[in-house]
Amino acid sequence: MNHKRRFGSLRKEGFNLAIPGTLSDFMKRLPVLFLGYFLVAVGIVANLYANLGTSPWGVLHVGLTNITPLTLGQATQLVGLVIVVASWALGFAPGFGTLANMIFIGFFVDITIYFNVIPFQTQIVWQLIQLIGSIVIIGIGAFFYLRTQLGAGPRDGLMVALTKKLDKPISYVRVPMDVTVSIIGYLLSGPLGLGTVITALSLGYSIQLFFKLGKFDSKSKQLNLFELYQILKNRHYQ
């Protein structure tokens, strides 16, 4: 297949593309990509330290730290690796951003915890304020890293892969996914609570809000590794 023609056809189909055409374009996106990862990591720690329970995947990650010597960031990385492999097996090829997400969000989570910059809340008013703030921060971070169009995160990739494999709407896949990982995490003594429910129900809206404010189409193309290689190899597309 002529890849220049292929990417040109994607543009005509109505995707809001701003995909990198050169190595320079790719490199310019990296600061925004990693800023997004850092904000998501800060949001994850703030969400956990709100002390009302944490996100569904966070319940699983914390649960893993209870039965292994892993840090929270390392548990996040391990789960991400398993998800990337599973998604790839289901036909969802990862992007550069997918692999970087798997590695660096976990790294930034551990850095944030190490420097102890996020307070652990015990009073309900501050717990709720920090919980809501964490959801906003994660939404902003997700907007930044997805805006680079270098690949969705591992968990989003698995959701898309299952949606296509099962031929079901996203809601039919996302809810069972969240419930399943929450239950597994809870059985491992992960912090399941009110914050888990609030985060699960509101995080998608937070991300969508910042997509709208940033005028970014959520259906915009996310490049997988092969497509990125072809673009950088050809230097440009028509």
PyRosetta script that sets phi, psi and omega in degrees:
from pyrosetta import init, pose_from_sequence

init()
pose = pose_from_sequence("MNHKRRFGSLRKEGFNLAIPGTLSDFMKRLPVLFLGYFLVAVGIVANLYANLGTSPWGVLHVGLTNITPLTLGQATQLVGLVIVVASWALGFAPGFGTLANMIFIGFFVDITIYFNVIPFQTQIVWQLIQLIGSIVIIGIGAFFYLRTQLGAGPRDGLMVALTKKLDKPISYVRVPMDVTVSIIGYLLSGPLGLGTVITALSLGYSIQLFFKLGKFDSKSKQLNLFELYQILKNRHYQ")
pose.set_psi(1, 140.2)
pose.set_omega(1, 176.1)
pose.set_phi(2, -77.3)
pose.set_psi(2, 110.4)
pose.set_omega(2, -173.0)
pose.set_phi(3, -70.8)
pose.set_psi(3, -30.3)
pose.set_omega(3, 176.1)
pose.set_phi(4, -63.5)
pose.set_psi(4, -41.9)
pose.set_omega(4, 178.4)
pose.set_phi(5, -65.9)
pose.set_psi(5, -39.4)
pose.set_omega(5, -179.2)
pose.set_phi(6, -59.7)
pose.set_psi(6, -48.2)
pose.set_omega(6, -178.5)
pose.set_phi(7, -69.9)
pose.set_psi(7, -31.3)
pose.set_omega(7, 175.1)
pose.set_phi(8, -63.6)
pose.set_psi(8, -39.6)
pose.set_omega(8, 179.4)
pose.set_phi(9, -66.4)
pose.set_psi(9, -33.9)
pose.set_omega(9, 177.7)
pose.set_phi(10, -62.8)
pose.set_psi(10, -39.1)
pose.set_omega(10, 178.6)
pose.set_phi(11, -62.0)
pose.set_psi(11, -42.5)
pose.set_omega(11, -177.9)
pose.set_phi(12, -69.9)
pose.set_psi(12, -26.2)
pose.set_omega(12, -179.3)
pose.set_phi(13, -74.1)
pose.set_psi(13, -6.3)
pose.set_omega(13, 172.2)
pose.set_phi(14, 104.7)
pose.set_psi(14, 7.6)
pose.set_omega(14, 176.2)
pose.set_phi(15, -70.3)
pose.set_psi(15, 143.6)
pose.set_omega(15, 178.5)
pose.set_phi(16, -83.3)
pose.set_psi(16, 74.7)
pose.set_omega(16, -171.3)
pose.set_phi(17, -87.5)
pose.set_psi(17, 139.0)
pose.set_omega(17, 169.0)
pose.set_phi(18, -144.1)
pose.set_psi(18, 42.9)
pose.set_omega(18, -173.1)
pose.set_phi(19, -70.8)
pose.set_psi(19, 150.5)
pose.set_omega(19, -176.1)
pose.set_phi(20, -66.1)
pose.set_psi(20, 133.2)
pose.set_omega(20, 178.8)
pose.set_phi(21, -101.9)
pose.set_psi(21, -15.1)
pose.set_omega(21, -179.0)
pose.set_phi(22, -139.8)
pose.set_psi(22, 168.2)
pose.set_omega(22, 175.9)
pose.set_phi(23, -61.4)
pose.set_psi(23, -36.6)
pose.set_omega(23, 178.5)
pose.set_phi(24, -62.8)
pose.set_psi(24, -43.3)
pose.set_omega(24, 177.5)
pose.set_phi(25, -60.6)
pose.set_psi(25, -42.3)
pose.set_omega(25, 179.8)
pose.set_phi(26, -61.4)
pose.set_psi(26, -46.3)
pose.set_omega(26, -177.4)
pose.set_phi(27, -65.1)
pose.set_psi(27, -34.5)
pose.set_omega(27, -179.6)
pose.set_phi(28, -66.5)
pose.set_psi(28, -23.2)
pose.set_omega(28, -179.4)
pose.set_phi(29, -81.7)
pose.set_psi(29, -19.8)
pose.set_omega(29, -172.9)
pose.set_phi(30, -62.7)
pose.set_psi(30, -41.9)
pose.set_omega(30, 177.8)
pose.set_phi(31, -58.8)
pose.set_psi(31, -39.5)
pose.set_omega(31, 178.9)
pose.set_phi(32, -68.3)
pose.set_psi(32, -41.1)
pose.set_omega(32, 178.5)
pose.set_phi(33, -57.5)
pose.set_psi(33, -48.9)
pose.set_omega(33, -176.4)
pose.set_phi(34, -75.9)
pose.set_psi(34, -27.9)
pose.set_omega(34, 172.0)
pose.set_phi(35, -62.2)
pose.set_psi(35, -42.8)
pose.set_omega(35, 177.4)
pose.set_phi(36, -60.1)
pose.set_psi(36, -43.9)
pose.set_omega(36, 179.0)
pose.set_phi(37, -63.0)
pose.set_psi(37, -41.3)
pose.set_omega(37, -179.8)
pose.set_phi(38, -63.1)
pose.set_psi(38, -43.8)
pose.set_omega(38, -179.9)
pose.set_phi(39, -65.1)
pose.set_psi(39, -40.7)
pose.set_omega(39, 177.5)
pose.set_phi(40, -61.4)
pose.set_psi(40, -42.9)
pose.set_omega(40, 179.6)
pose.set_phi(41, -62.4)
pose.set_psi(41, -44.6)
pose.set_omega(41, 177.4)
pose.set_phi(42, -61.0)
pose.set_psi(42, -41.3)
pose.set_omega(42, 178.6)
pose.set_phi(43, -63.9)
pose.set_psi(43, -38.2)
pose.set_omega(43, 178.4)
pose.set_phi(44, -62.4)
pose.set_psi(44, -45.8)
pose.set_omega(44, -179.9)
pose.set_phi(45, -67.6)
pose.set_psi(45, -42.2)
pose.set_omega(45, 178.5)
pose.set_phi(46, -62.0)
pose.set_psi(46, -38.8)
pose.set_omega(46, 178.2)
pose.set_phi(47, -62.8)
pose.set_psi(47, -44.5)
pose.set_omega(47, 178.8)
pose.set_phi(48, -66.4)
pose.set_psi(48, -43.7)
pose.set_omega(48, -176.3)
pose.set_phi(49, -77.8)
pose.set_psi(49, -5.5)
pose.set_omega(49, 170.8)
pose.set_phi(50, -67.1)
pose.set_psi(50, -18.8)
pose.set_omega(50, 170.4)
pose.set_phi(51, 65.4)
pose.set_psi(51, 37.0)
pose.set_omega(51, 176.0)
pose.set_phi(52, -123.1)
pose.set_psi(52, 17.0)
pose.set_omega(52, -167.8)
pose.set_phi(53, 97.4)
pose.set_psi(53, 163.6)
pose.set_omega(53, -178.0)
pose.set_phi(54, -128.0)
pose.set_psi(54, -176.7)
pose.set_omega(54, -176.6)
pose.set_phi(55, -59.2)
pose.set_psi(55, 159.3)
pose.set_omega(55, -179.9)
pose.set_phi(56, -52.2)
pose.set_psi(56, -47.9)
pose.set_omega(56, 178.7)
pose.set_phi(57, -68.5)
pose.set_psi(57, -33.7)
pose.set_omega(57, 177.4)
pose.set_phi(58, -62.9)
pose.set_psi(58, -35.8)
pose.set_omega(58, 176.7)
pose.set_phi(59, -59.2)
pose.set_psi(59, -44.0)
pose.set_omega(59, 178.8)
pose.set_phi(60, -64.7)
pose.set_psi(60, -44.5)
pose.set_omega(60, -178.0)
pose.set_phi(61, -62.0)
pose.set_psi(61, -45.8)
pose.set_omega(61, 179.0)
pose.set_phi(62, -65.1)
pose.set_psi(62, -39.6)
pose.set_omega(62, 177.4)
pose.set_phi(63, -58.0)
pose.set_psi(63, -39.4)
pose.set_omega(63, 178.9)
pose.set_phi(64, -65.1)
pose.set_psi(64, -34.6)
pose.set_omega(64, 178.4)
pose.set_phi(65, -67.4)
pose.set_psi(65, -20.6)
pose.set_omega(65, 179.8)
pose.set_phi(66, -77.3)
pose.set_psi(66, -21.6)
pose.set_omega(66, -176.5)
pose.set_phi(67, -116.7)
pose.set_psi(67, 1.4)
pose.set_omega(67, 179.7)
pose.set_phi(68, -135.9)
pose.set_psi(68, 168.2)
pose.set_omega(68, 175.2)
pose.set_phi(69, -83.4)
pose.set_psi(69, 9.3)
pose.set_omega(69, -176.7)
pose.set_phi(70, -70.6)
pose.set_psi(70, 146.6)
pose.set_omega(70, 168.5)
pose.set_phi(71, -76.8)
pose.set_psi(71, 170.7)
pose.set_omega(71, 178.6)
pose.set_phi(72, -62.0)
pose.set_psi(72, -42.2)
pose.set_omega(72, 178.9)
pose.set_phi(73, -63.5)
pose.set_psi(73, -40.7)
pose.set_omega(73, 179.4)
pose.set_phi(74, -67.3)
pose.set_psi(74, -37.6)
pose.set_omega(74, 176.3)
pose.set_phi(75, -63.4)
pose.set_psi(75, -39.7)
pose.set_omega(75, 176.5)
pose.set_phi(76, -61.0)
pose.set_psi(76, -43.1)
pose.set_omega(76, 179.3)
pose.set_phi(77, -65.2)
pose.set_psi(77, -42.6)
pose.set_omega(77, -178.6)
pose.set_phi(78, -63.3)
pose.set_psi(78, -47.4)
pose.set_omega(78, 178.6)
pose.set_phi(79, -62.2)
pose.set_psi(79, -40.5)
pose.set_omega(79, 177.9)
pose.set_phi(80, -59.6)
pose.set_psi(80, -41.9)
pose.set_omega(80, 179.5)
pose.set_phi(81, -62.7)
pose.set_psi(81, -46.0)
pose.set_omega(81, 178.8)
pose.set_phi(82, -59.9)
pose.set_psi(82, -41.9)
pose.set_omega(82, -178.9)
pose.set_phi(83, -66.5)
pose.set_psi(83, -41.6)
pose.set_omega(83, 179.2)
pose.set_phi(84, -60.3)
pose.set_psi(84, -44.8)
pose.set_omega(84, 179.4)
pose.set_phi(85, -63.3)
pose.set_psi(85, -45.2)
pose.set_omega(85, -179.4)
pose.set_phi(86, -64.3)
pose.set_psi(86, -42.3)
pose.set_omega(86, -179.5)
pose.set_phi(87, -65.2)
pose.set_psi(87, -41.0)
pose.set_omega(87, 179.4)
pose.set_phi(88, -63.2)
pose.set_psi(88, -40.0)
pose.set_omega(88, 178.2)
pose.set_phi(89, -63.7)
pose.set_psi(89, -29.2)
pose.set_omega(89, 178.7)
pose.set_phi(90, -85.9)
pose.set_psi(90, -0.3)
pose.set_omega(90, 175.8)
pose.set_phi(91, 103.3)
pose.set_psi(91, 6.2)
pose.set_omega(91, 178.3)
pose.set_phi(92, -99.8)
pose.set_psi(92, 101.9)
pose.set_omega(92, -178.4)
pose.set_phi(93, -72.9)
pose.set_psi(93, 131.2)
pose.set_omega(93, -179.1)
pose.set_phi(94, -72.7)
pose.set_psi(94, 157.0)
pose.set_omega(94, 172.9)
pose.set_phi(95, -104.1)
pose.set_psi(95, 176.0)
pose.set_omega(95, 175.2)
pose.set_phi(96, -56.8)
pose.set_psi(96, -42.8)
pose.set_omega(96, -179.5)
pose.set_phi(97, -65.5)
pose.set_psi(97, -29.5)
pose.set_omega(97, 178.2)
pose.set_phi(98, -64.5)
pose.set_psi(98, -46.3)
pose.set_omega(98, -179.2)
pose.set_phi(99, -70.7)
pose.set_psi(99, -40.3)
pose.set_omega(99, 178.8)
pose.set_phi(100, -65.3)
pose.set_psi(100, -38.7)
pose.set_omega(100, 176.4)
pose.set_phi(101, -58.1)
pose.set_psi(101, -47.4)
pose.set_omega(101, -178.9)
pose.set_phi(102, -57.5)
pose.set_psi(102, -38.0)
pose.set_omega(102, -175.3)
pose.set_phi(103, -86.5)
pose.set_psi(103, -50.5)
pose.set_omega(103, -164.4)
pose.set_phi(104, -85.9)
pose.set_psi(104, -28.0)
pose.set_omega(104, 176.0)
pose.set_phi(105, -63.6)
pose.set_psi(105, -43.8)
pose.set_omega(105, 176.5)
pose.set_phi(106, -60.6)
pose.set_psi(106, -40.8)
pose.set_omega(106, 178.2)
pose.set_phi(107, -61.8)
pose.set_psi(107, -46.1)
pose.set_omega(107, -179.2)
pose.set_phi(108, -68.8)
pose.set_psi(108, -30.9)
pose.set_omega(108, 175.4)
pose.set_phi(109, -61.1)
pose.set_psi(109, -47.8)
pose.set_omega(109, -179.5)
pose.set_phi(110, -65.8)
pose.set_psi(110, -37.5)
pose.set_omega(110, 177.6)
pose.set_phi(111, -63.3)
pose.set_psi(111, -44.3)
pose.set_omega(111, -179.7)
pose.set_phi(112, -62.2)
pose.set_psi(112, -42.6)
pose.set_omega(112, 178.4)
pose.set_phi(113, -67.0)
pose.set_psi(113, -40.9)
pose.set_omega(113, -177.6)
pose.set_phi(114, -60.6)
pose.set_psi(114, -42.2)
pose.set_omega(114, -177.5)
pose.set_phi(115, -84.4)
pose.set_psi(115, -3.8)
pose.set_omega(115, 170.8)
pose.set_phi(116, 53.9)
pose.set_psi(116, 47.5)
pose.set_omega(116, -177.1)
pose.set_phi(117, -94.8)
pose.set_psi(117, -10.0)
pose.set_omega(117, -179.9)
pose.set_phi(118, -106.0)
pose.set_psi(118, 123.9)
pose.set_omega(118, -178.9)
pose.set_phi(119, -71.8)
pose.set_psi(119, 147.5)
pose.set_omega(119, 174.2)
pose.set_phi(120, -93.9)
pose.set_psi(120, 116.8)
pose.set_omega(120, -171.5)
pose.set_phi(121, -91.7)
pose.set_psi(121, 146.5)
pose.set_omega(121, 178.6)
pose.set_phi(122, -130.8)
pose.set_psi(122, -10.7)
pose.set_omega(122, 179.0)
pose.set_phi(123, -102.7)
pose.set_psi(123, 133.9)
pose.set_omega(123, -168.1)
pose.set_phi(124, -56.7)
pose.set_psi(124, -39.2)
pose.set_omega(124, -178.8)
pose.set_phi(125, -62.5)
pose.set_psi(125, -48.4)
pose.set_omega(125, -179.6)
pose.set_phi(126, -70.3)
pose.set_psi(126, -30.8)
pose.set_omega(126, 176.1)
pose.set_phi(127, -61.3)
pose.set_psi(127, -46.4)
pose.set_omega(127, -179.1)
pose.set_phi(128, -67.9)
pose.set_psi(128, -41.1)
pose.set_omega(128, 178.8)
pose.set_phi(129, -61.2)
pose.set_psi(129, -45.4)
pose.set_omega(129, -179.0)
pose.set_phi(130, -68.6)
pose.set_psi(130, -36.4)
pose.set_omega(130, 177.7)
pose.set_phi(131, -61.2)
pose.set_psi(131, -49.3)
pose.set_omega(131, 179.3)
pose.set_phi(132, -63.4)
pose.set_psi(132, -41.7)
pose.set_omega(132, 178.0)
pose.set_phi(133, -60.9)
pose.set_psi(133, -38.2)
pose.set_omega(133, -179.4)
pose.set_phi(134, -65.6)
pose.set_psi(134, -37.9)
pose.set_omega(134, 179.4)
pose.set_phi(135, -66.4)
pose.set_psi(135, -38.3)
pose.set_omega(135, 176.4)
pose.set_phi(136, -65.2)
pose.set_psi(136, -44.7)
pose.set_omega(136, -178.8)
pose.set_phi(137, -63.9)
pose.set_psi(137, -42.7)
pose.set_omega(137, 178.3)
pose.set_phi(138, -63.8)
pose.set_psi(138, -39.2)
pose.set_omega(138, 177.8)
pose.set_phi(139, -61.4)
pose.set_psi(139, -43.2)
pose.set_omega(139, 178.0)
pose.set_phi(140, -64.8)
pose.set_psi(140, -44.2)
pose.set_omega(140, -179.8)
pose.set_phi(141, -62.1)
pose.set_psi(141, -43.1)
pose.set_omega(141, 179.2)
pose.set_phi(142, -63.3)
pose.set_psi(142, -39.2)
pose.set_omega(142, 176.8)
pose.set_phi(143, -59.5)
pose.set_psi(143, -46.2)
pose.set_omega(143, -178.0)
pose.set_phi(144, -61.8)
pose.set_psi(144, -48.7)
pose.set_omega(144, -174.2)
pose.set_phi(145, -75.6)
pose.set_psi(145, -30.8)
pose.set_omega(145, 176.9)
pose.set_phi(146, -74.4)
pose.set_psi(146, -27.5)
pose.set_omega(146, 179.8)
pose.set_phi(147, -64.0)
pose.set_psi(147, -24.4)
pose.set_omega(147, 178.4)
pose.set_phi(148, -72.2)
pose.set_psi(148, -19.6)
pose.set_omega(148, 177.0)
pose.set_phi(149, 62.0)
pose.set_psi(149, 34.1)
pose.set_omega(149, 180.0)
pose.set_phi(150, -102.5)
pose.set_psi(150, 7.7)
pose.set_omega(150, 176.8)
pose.set_phi(151, 132.1)
pose.set_psi(151, 134.6)
pose.set_omega(151, 177.7)
pose.set_phi(152, -73.2)
pose.set_psi(152, 161.7)
pose.set_omega(152, 177.9)
pose.set_phi(153, -67.2)
pose.set_psi(153, 160.8)
pose.set_omega(153, -177.9)
pose.set_phi(154, -54.8)
pose.set_psi(154, -43.8)
pose.set_omega(154, -176.0)
pose.set_phi(155, -69.5)
pose.set_psi(155, -38.2)
pose.set_omega(155, 175.2)
pose.set_phi(156, -66.3)
pose.set_psi(156, -37.4)
pose.set_omega(156, 177.9)
pose.set_phi(157, -62.3)
pose.set_psi(157, -41.3)
pose.set_omega(157, 178.2)
pose.set_phi(158, -64.5)
pose.set_psi(158, -40.5)
pose.set_omega(158, 178.7)
pose.set_phi(159, -60.5)
pose.set_psi(159, -45.7)
pose.set_omega(159, 179.7)
pose.set_phi(160, -64.9)
pose.set_psi(160, -42.7)
pose.set_omega(160, -179.4)
pose.set_phi(161, -62.0)
pose.set_psi(161, -43.7)
pose.set_omega(161, 180.0)
pose.set_phi(162, -68.4)
pose.set_psi(162, -36.9)
pose.set_omega(162, 178.2)
pose.set_phi(163, -59.9)
pose.set_psi(163, -44.1)
pose.set_omega(163, 180.0)
pose.set_phi(164, -71.9)
pose.set_psi(164, -40.7)
pose.set_omega(164, -177.1)
pose.set_phi(165, -66.4)
pose.set_psi(165, -41.6)
pose.set_omega(165, -177.2)
pose.set_phi(166, -89.6)
pose.set_psi(166, -10.4)
pose.set_omega(166, -177.9)
pose.set_phi(167, 56.1)
pose.set_psi(167, 48.8)
pose.set_omega(167, -179.5)
pose.set_phi(168, -125.9)
pose.set_psi(168, 156.6)
pose.set_omega(168, 174.8)
pose.set_phi(169, -62.6)
pose.set_psi(169, 158.2)
pose.set_omega(169, -178.9)
pose.set_phi(170, -57.9)
pose.set_psi(170, -38.9)
pose.set_omega(170, -178.4)
pose.set_phi(171, -61.8)
pose.set_psi(171, -31.0)
pose.set_omega(171, 179.7)
pose.set_phi(172, -72.9)
pose.set_psi(172, -20.1)
pose.set_omega(172, -178.5)
pose.set_phi(173, -100.1)
pose.set_psi(173, -43.8)
pose.set_omega(173, -173.2)
pose.set_phi(174, -64.5)
pose.set_psi(174, -46.3)
pose.set_omega(174, -177.1)
pose.set_phi(175, -62.3)
pose.set_psi(175, -50.4)
pose.set_omega(175, 177.2)
pose.set_phi(176, -60.3)
pose.set_psi(176, -35.1)
pose.set_omega(176, 176.9)
pose.set_phi(177, -61.3)
pose.set_psi(177, -49.7)
pose.set_omega(177, -177.8)
pose.set_phi(178, -63.4)
pose.set_psi(178, -41.9)
pose.set_omega(178, -179.9)
pose.set_phi(179, -65.2)
pose.set_psi(179, -43.0)
pose.set_omega(179, -177.7)
pose.set_phi(180, -63.1)
pose.set_psi(180, -49.1)
pose.set_omega(180, -177.7)
pose.set_phi(181, -68.5)
pose.set_psi(181, -31.8)
pose.set_omega(181, 177.2)
pose.set_phi(182, -65.0)
pose.set_psi(182, -43.5)
pose.set_omega(182, -179.8)
pose.set_phi(183, -65.1)
pose.set_psi(183, -45.1)
pose.set_omega(183, 178.9)
pose.set_phi(184, -60.6)
pose.set_psi(184, -46.1)
pose.set_omega(184, 178.9)
pose.set_phi(185, -62.4)
pose.set_psi(185, -40.0)
pose.set_omega(185, 179.1)
pose.set_phi(186, -63.8)
pose.set_psi(186, -40.1)
pose.set_omega(186, 177.7)
pose.set_phi(187, -64.6)
pose.set_psi(187, -22.4)
pose.set_omega(187, 176.2)
pose.set_phi(188, -95.0)
pose.set_psi(188, 15.5)
pose.set_omega(188, 179.6)
pose.set_phi(189, 70.2)
pose.set_psi(189, 29.3)
pose.set_omega(189, 173.6)
pose.set_phi(190, -73.3)
pose.set_psi(190, 158.1)
pose.set_omega(190, -173.3)
pose.set_phi(191, -80.6)
pose.set_psi(191, 79.4)
pose.set_omega(191, 175.7)
pose.set_phi(192, -83.4)
pose.set_psi(192, 131.9)
pose.set_omega(192, -178.4)
pose.set_phi(193, -169.2)
pose.set_psi(193, -165.4)
pose.set_omega(193, -179.9)
pose.set_phi(194, -57.0)
pose.set_psi(194, -38.5)
pose.set_omega(194, -179.8)
pose.set_phi(195, -62.5)
pose.set_psi(195, -29.9)
pose.set_omega(195, 177.8)
pose.set_phi(196, -64.1)
pose.set_psi(196, -46.2)
pose.set_omega(196, -179.5)
pose.set_phi(197, -65.6)
pose.set_psi(197, -46.9)
pose.set_omega(197, -179.1)
pose.set_phi(198, -61.3)
pose.set_psi(198, -44.5)
pose.set_omega(198, -179.7)
pose.set_phi(199, -64.2)
pose.set_psi(199, -45.5)
pose.set_omega(199, -178.7)
pose.set_phi(200, -60.9)
pose.set_psi(200, -37.6)
pose.set_omega(200, -176.1)
pose.set_phi(201, -82.8)
pose.set_psi(201, -24.2)
pose.set_omega(201, -171.9)
pose.set_phi(202, -111.3)
pose.set_psi(202, -17.2)
pose.set_omega(202, -174.4)
pose.set_phi(203, -63.4)
pose.set_psi(203, -41.3)
pose.set_omega(203, 178.9)
pose.set_phi(204, -60.1)
pose.set_psi(204, -39.3)
pose.set_omega(204, 178.4)
pose.set_phi(205, -67.4)
pose.set_psi(205, -36.8)
pose.set_omega(205, 178.4)
pose.set_phi(206, -62.5)
pose.set_psi(206, -47.5)
pose.set_omega(206, 179.6)
pose.set_phi(207, -61.8)
pose.set_psi(207, -45.2)
pose.set_omega(207, -178.8)
pose.set_phi(208, -63.0)
pose.set_psi(208, -35.9)
pose.set_omega(208, 178.0)
pose.set_phi(209, -60.1)
pose.set_psi(209, -45.6)
pose.set_omega(209, -177.8)
pose.set_phi(210, -75.2)
pose.set_psi(210, -26.1)
pose.set_omega(210, 170.0)
pose.set_phi(211, -61.0)
pose.set_psi(211, -44.2)
pose.set_omega(211, -178.5)
pose.set_phi(212, -67.1)
pose.set_psi(212, -45.1)
pose.set_omega(212, 179.8)
pose.set_phi(213, -64.1)
pose.set_psi(213, -36.6)
pose.set_omega(213, 179.5)
pose.set_phi(214, -87.1)
pose.set_psi(214, 3.1)
pose.set_omega(214, 178.9)
pose.set_phi(215, 54.0)
pose.set_psi(215, 48.2)
pose.set_omega(215, 179.3)
pose.set_phi(216, -115.9)
pose.set_psi(216, 127.1)
pose.set_omega(216, -179.1)
pose.set_phi(217, -79.3)
pose.set_psi(217, 122.0)
pose.set_omega(217, -178.4)
pose.set_phi(218, -64.3)
pose.set_psi(218, -16.4)
pose.set_omega(218, 178.9)
pose.set_phi(219, -90.4)
pose.set_psi(219, 3.2)
pose.set_omega(219, -179.6)
pose.set_phi(220, -60.5)
pose.set_psi(220, 148.6)
pose.set_omega(220, -177.0)
pose.set_phi(221, -60.8)
pose.set_psi(221, 133.8)
pose.set_omega(221, 170.2)
pose.set_phi(222, -110.6)
pose.set_psi(222, 120.9)
pose.set_omega(222, -173.6)
pose.set_phi(223, -75.1)
pose.set_psi(223, 135.0)
pose.set_omega(223, 169.7)
pose.set_phi(224, -89.2)
pose.set_psi(224, 175.6)
pose.set_omega(224, -173.7)
pose.set_phi(225, -62.0)
pose.set_psi(225, -40.7)
pose.set_omega(225, -178.4)
pose.set_phi(226, -65.3)
pose.set_psi(226, -44.1)
pose.set_omega(226, -179.9)
pose.set_phi(227, -64.8)
pose.set_psi(227, -40.7)
pose.set_omega(227, 178.1)
pose.set_phi(228, -63.0)
pose.set_psi(228, -42.0)
pose.set_omega(228, 177.8)
pose.set_phi(229, -59.6)
pose.set_psi(229, -44.0)
pose.set_omega(229, -179.1)
pose.set_phi(230, -64.3)
pose.set_psi(230, -41.1)
pose.set_omega(230, 179.9)
pose.set_phi(231, -65.2)
pose.set_psi(231, -47.3)
pose.set_omega(231, -178.5)
pose.set_phi(232, -68.7)
pose.set_psi(232, -32.7)
pose.set_omega(232, 178.1)
pose.set_phi(233, -66.7)
pose.set_psi(233, -41.2)
pose.set_omega(233, -178.3)
pose.set_phi(234, -83.6)
pose.set_psi(234, -10.0)
pose.set_omega(234, 177.1)
pose.set_phi(235, 74.6)
pose.set_psi(235, -32.2)
pose.set_omega(235, 178.9)
pose.set_phi(236, -159.7)
pose.set_psi(236, 167.0)
pose.set_omega(236, 175.5)
pose.set_phi(237, -131.8)
pose.set_psi(237, 163.1)
pose.set_omega(237, -178.9)
pose.set_phi(238, -110.6)
pose.dump_pdb("model.pdb")
